[in-house]
Amino acid sequence: MGLYKIIKDKCTEKGITITQLEEVCELSQNSIKKWEKNSPKSIESLIKIACYFDVTTDYLLGLSDNPSPCKCCTDTEEAKK
């Protein structure tokens, strides 16, 4: 399954639209839609989405079936305490 499809499915599970996800993650409008045909231009965008859904970037990229929590987000939250 491709990156766009995985993100779209996660949005459906969470009850939000792709546009809402872009707003929450501070991405430009239609940037995720472009990933249907092309790869993301920056890893930071992918990390923001992984953190939002609390999954790994490997899961979003289809490299893993395990959507275990995103360690980068956990580390960031711990650092804020």
Buried (B, 14 or more C-beta within 10 A) or exposed (E): EEBBEBBBEBBEEEEBEBBEBBEEBEBEEEBBBEBEEEEBEEEEBBBBBBBBBEBBBBBBBEEEEEBEEBEEBEEEEEEEE
